[in-house]
Amino acid sequence: MRCARIAATARGGRVGERRRGWGASQNQVDDIDAAVDELTSRGVRMQTYEGMQQDERGVFRLGGPYIAWFTDPAGNILSVLQQR
């Protein structure tokens, strides 16, 4: 399994902060379920957002790539995504 090294970027935003674009660092993975399992096993909590149809694990699976969001200790929004 290939799993990206998770790193914040200058584009990273904070929850509730209005920015141009998505404002999140996206990290592509081969298997989103394995990536979410690895992150949660290390104490990372996946973020859920009102109005988004995310599954019980916090993964959005409708249209486009599968994606799950989380925040780092500084409050930056990060994500893992899997192309279909």
Buried (B, 14 or more C-beta within 10 A) or exposed (E): EEBBEBEBEEBBBEEEEEEEEEBBBBBBBEBBBBBBEBBBEEEBEBBBEEEEEBBEBBBBBEEEBBBBBBBBEEEBBBBBBBEE
